[in-house]
Amino acid sequence: MKFLILKKTTLAFCCVIIIACILLAVPMGENVAASVFFGDDLRKVPVYSVQTEEKTVAISFDAAWGADKTEGIMDILKQYNVNATFFLVGFWVEKYPDIVKKIYDNGFEIGNHSNTHPDFTKLSKEQIELELTTCNELIKKVVDTDVKLFRSPFGAYNNTSLEVANNLGLLPIQWDVDSLDWKGISAKEISSRVLSKVKNGSIILCHNNSDHILDALPIILDRLIMQGYKVTSVGQLVAFDNYEINRAGVQIKK
């Protein structure tokens, strides 16, 4: 009998814990990376995609190493009359200011991708802030524009990095469609990966100097447009206020 009573008490306690976890998993706050409960850790989440009934997706290009293909990418984007976001690393901005200006002058969006491309989960709050503010300043020096978006190098983030970005007025952005173009895979493999995973509100990750991006990009854009998708920049897809982010990183506009 004592065992039975103990078992019932333990079961009741477990139920309370489960309910608490469910409540903590509900997105909290507004206009910041959502806080969600993973195991024993209260973790913030950036935007991976956007909830929308419209057939709209965003395409983005991270720029850290090399610039040979960047102008070709812009030519293709203009040919298909689509917008895009280029997330730039500070040392890349310093090395290729003329390309940065061309990106901006052609109407493409510029985002912050850190100053030196470190793993933000290994940096202090002060180091993260220096990375972000330095990159912002370098971009503004070239094109005199305020950056609103931030993508972590390697996609690595933690609560501290997201909080610092939010405090600097930057919306942290990830992706839900990874082209894996940086691995040197063929144009067919790149386009197949993207087209098989894309959905309404997707954010597509590509890189500005990957081996086969110039061959893959026309295939991707051609198929997306044929399927009725509007391809645009991240900033035109996401909301900057009045939103929530669920535990899967889906931004839900209010």
N, C-alpha and C positions, 0 to 999 in steps of 0.2 A: 504493500500500500504506500509506503514511504517513497518507493521508487517511482510509482505512478504519479504521486503528487509532484515529485521533483521533475519528472519528465514533462508534466503539464506546465510547470513554472518555467522550465527552460524553453519550451516551445513558445510560450507567451512572450518571453524576453526576446527571442529571435524575431518574432513578428513585429515587435516594436522597433527593433533595429532595421528591419527591411523597410518598414513604413518611413522611418527617418531618412533612409538612403534615397527613397523615391522622392520625398519632398525636397531633399537637397539637390536632386538631379534636375529639378525644374529651373530653367534659365532665370537668373537674377539680375536685377539692375537694368539700366537702359543706357544705350550709347557707349558702352564699353564692352570689351571681350567678355562673353558670358562666363559665369562661374558654374561649374558642374561637379558632381561628386563621383570620383573614380576610386573605388576601394576605400582607402583611408585618407585620401588626399583631395582637398578642395582645389580644383584646377580651372584656370581660365582658358577660353578657346577663341581663336581668331576666326575670320570668315573663310570657310572652305567653298561655299556655294551660296546661292540665293534662292529662296523659295519664290517661284513665280509661275503663273500659268502661260506667260508669254514665251514664245520660242526665241529666247535671247540668250546668248552666251558671251563670255568675255575671253579674249585671248591675250596672253601676256608673254613677255620675253625677258628673262633675266640676263643682265649684261655685266660680266665680270672679267672674262678672259677673251681678248681679241675683239676685232670690230670689222673684219673683212666682209662679212655677209650682211651687216646691219642695213646698209643702203639698199641692198637687193631685197631684203625683207620689206622695207618701206615701199619700194616700187611695187611689190606684189600686193601689199595691203591697199595701196592706192588704186591699183588695177581692178581690184574687187570692191573698191569703195567701202572698205571696212575700217574701223578704228581699232586701236590696241593700246596696251600699256607696256612701257619699258621700265623695268625695275633696275636702277643703276647703282653700282658700287662706286664709292667716292674716288678710289684711285683710278677707276675706269674713266670717270668724268674728267679727272685731271689729265689723263693721257689722251683722251679723244674729245676735247671741247667742241671741235667743229661738228662732230657727229651728233653730240648732245644737242647742239643748236639746230641741226637739221631735223632731229626727232621732234623737237618742240615746234619749229617753224612749219613742219608738215602736219601739225595738229594732233600728234600722238601724245598720249598721256605719259608723264614721267613719275615714277615711284622711287622710294628710298629702299636700297638693298644693303644698307650699312656702309661703313667707310672702308673697312679692310677685309670684309667677308670672314669674320670669325664665327665660332660656335657660341651663340649668345647664352646658352645654358651654362657656359663656363666663365662668364664675365660677371663682375659686380654691377650693381645698379649704376654706379658712377661711370664705369667703362661703357656700359650700354648707352647711357645718355650721351657720352662723348661720340660714340660711333654714329648715332643718329643725327645729332646736331651738326657734326662735321660734314656728313654727307648732304644734309639739307643746305648748309651754307655753300658748299661747292656747287651744287646744282643751281642755287639762286644766283650765284656769282656769274654763271654762264648764261642763264636764260631768264633770270629775274622772275621766277614763279615760286609760289609756296607749294610744297609737296604735301599731299594729303594721305598717301598710302605708303605702307611699309610691308616688306616681305623679309622674313628672317633668312639669312644664309643657311643653306642645307635644310630649310624648313624646320630648324631647331628653335624651340621657344619654351619659355616657362612663364610663371605668373609675373616675375619681376620684369622680364622683357616686354610683356604685353602691357603691364601697368605703366612702364616708362614711355612706351610708344603712345599710349592713350593720353598721358599727361602732356605730351608734346603735340597733341592734336593729330596724331597719325592713326589711321585705321589699319590694324594688322590683317594681312591677307595671306591665305594659303592657296590651295587649289584642290579640286576633286578629280581633275583629269591630268595625269602626268604623261607627257609624250615620250619620256625617256630618251629624247633625242640626244642628250649628252653622252649616251652610251655608245654612240657610233652606229646604231642600228640603221637599217635601210629606210629610204623614204616610204616604201610600202608598209614596213612595220610601224613606223611613226604614225602614218595616217590611219592605219588599221586600229592602233591602240586608241587614238583620239576618237575616231568615229564610233568605235564600239562602246565607249564609256560616256560620251557626252549626253547631256540631257538639259532640259530647261533650267537656266540659272547656273550652269556650269562655269567654272573658271579653269581655263586650259593653261598649263605650264609648258613653255618652250624656252629655248635659249638662243641668244642672238648669233652665236658663232658655232653652233653644232654642225657636224659634218654634212648632213643631208637635209637641213631645214629648208633650203631654197627649192629643193625638189618636192619635199613633203607638203610645204605650205599651200601651194596652188591646189593640190589634191584635197587637202582638208577644207579649204575655203569653198572650193567648187561644190563638194558634196554637202557641206553644211547649208550653203545657200540653196542648193537644189532641194534639200529637205525642209526648206522654209525657215531656217534659222536666221536671225539677225546677229551678226558678229560685231562686237563693240569693245570698248575699253572697260577695265574693271570699275573705274569711277562712274561710268554711265550705267553699270549694272547694279552696284550696291547702293545702300542707303547710308547716309552719314548721320542721320538722327532718326528718332522714333522707330527703333528696331529692337529685336531680341535675337540671341543666337542660341540655338539648342545644342545639346551635347554632341551632336554630329558635326557641328560647325556650320549649320545651315542658318543663314541670316533670314529672319522673318520680319518683313516690314509691317509696321502697325498702320 
